[in-house]
Amino acid sequence: MAGSLINMFSVSPSRYISTSDEIPIHCHGICRLHHDGRFERLAGLNTTPAGADELTGVQSKDVIILQETNLSARLYIPKSTTQNRKLPATLIYFHGGSFLTESSASTLYHPTLNLITAESNVIIVSVDYRLGPEHPIPIAHEDSWEAIKWVASHDRANGPEPWLNDHADLQNVFLGGDSSGANIAHNMAIRVGLSKTINLKGVIMLHPLFQGKDPIGPESSGKHREFKAVVDLLWKLASRGRIDLDDPLFNPAMNPLISYFGCSKILLCVAEKDKCTVRGLNYKKVMEKSEWKGRFELVETKGGRHVFFLHDTSCADACNLRTRISTFINPIPSKV
């Protein structure tokens, strides 16, 4: 597998990428592609079992969605949940990891999703989609769509999962994700708009990962140029070189169906020191220029780096971000 990947494209060394005879492709901190045909992940290797969280009291469990592909999800419900009590909203969440790393059981994600569950008083379905390059894009997106349809199958409280039957309000569904997971959330929202599979109220986009063939803004030079090169490489690895950088899955500006985005509001969160912010803010412009009639809530974290809220859940900026997520899901009624 790796040999064919290596031959698909050339790699230029930078602060993000190095090469050698034994390791032709090394994306620092993310993955290595070895000369002998082995793909090695460097992130997302540590996992946390589901169960009761000591800090928040949130309960979680892992469930199988589709036996044929072993597609699964981790479910979260708040501590105070009683039998047959519907929670105010349902959040379907897609983790990040460049489509190559991480999982729904990752130690990087589990604490944050416990906190969001507790603070927003929601049930969360964290989707464990399959990763590239073994399962190349668009498999991650197709798995995510299967998960959405699985959640929707509980709309009459007679689906296969008791927690969703008892507690999920499927009239108030949100999609969310960070980095590549935000990419998935965006693409799923368009499919929802076309199919009306769920009653989608909003989408939470945390430091979204988008790209395109041509550089925009500062991407033409310096550190931004090097960063674009590594993002391009990760996309090629995740798709096994089969999907172009300007494919609508990766470049929203190229999607003729973007106006079908299936809800009326987006919470877009970006960070000052995150180079993904260039594309994140461009995404806002693309959506606003389309025929989509919804509205944006924009959160820009000064001094923040990419997905800082996962790495330090107790910092003030992470707490503030979770508060914005909570009020986005549970808006405070305006006073008359």
GIPE-V129028 format. One record per backbone hydrogen bond with DSSP energy under -1.0 kcal/mol. NH is the residue of the N-H (numbers start at 1). CO is the residue of the C=O. Records with the same first field share a line. If there is no record, write none. Layout:
# GIPE-V129028
NH->CO  CO
This chain:
# GIPE-V129028
5->1
6->2
7->3
8->5
14->17
18->26
20->23
25->33
26->18
27->31
28->16
30->27
31->27
32->40
33->25
34->38
35->22
37->34
40->32
42->30
48->105
53->58
57->53
59->77
61->75
63->73
65->71
66->71
70->66
71->66
73->63
74->126
75->61
76->124
77->59
81->78
85->82
87->167
90->172
91->123
92->174
93->125
94->176
100->97
101->97
106->103
107->46
110->106
113->109
114->110
115->111
116->112
117->113
118->114
119->115
120->116
121->117
122->117
123->89
124->76
125->91
126->74
127->93
128->72
132->99
135->131
137->238
139->136
142->138
143->139
144->140
145->141
146->142
147->143
148->144
149->145
150->146
151->147
152->148
153->149
154->151
155->152
157->154
165->161
166->162
167->163
168->164
172->169
173->199
174->90
175->202
176->92
177->204
178->94
179->206
181->178
183->179
184->180
185->181
186->182
187->183
188->184
189->185
190->186
191->187
192->188
193->189
194->190
195->191
196->192
200->198
201->173
203->265
204->175
205->267
206->177
207->269
209->179
211->250
219->216
221->218
225->221
226->222
227->223
228->224
229->225
230->226
231->227
232->228
233->229
234->230
235->231
236->232
237->233
238->234
239->235
241->236
242->239
247->244
250->247
251->247
254->251
255->252
258->255
260->257
261->258
262->189
266->295
267->203
268->297
269->205
270->299
272->301
273->304
274->271
277->274
280->276
281->277
282->278
283->279
284->280
285->281
286->282
287->283
288->284
289->285
295->264
297->266
299->268
301->270
304->301
308->305
310->307
312->308
315->312
319->315
320->316
321->317
322->318
323->319
324->320
325->321
326->322
327->323
328->324
329->325
330->326
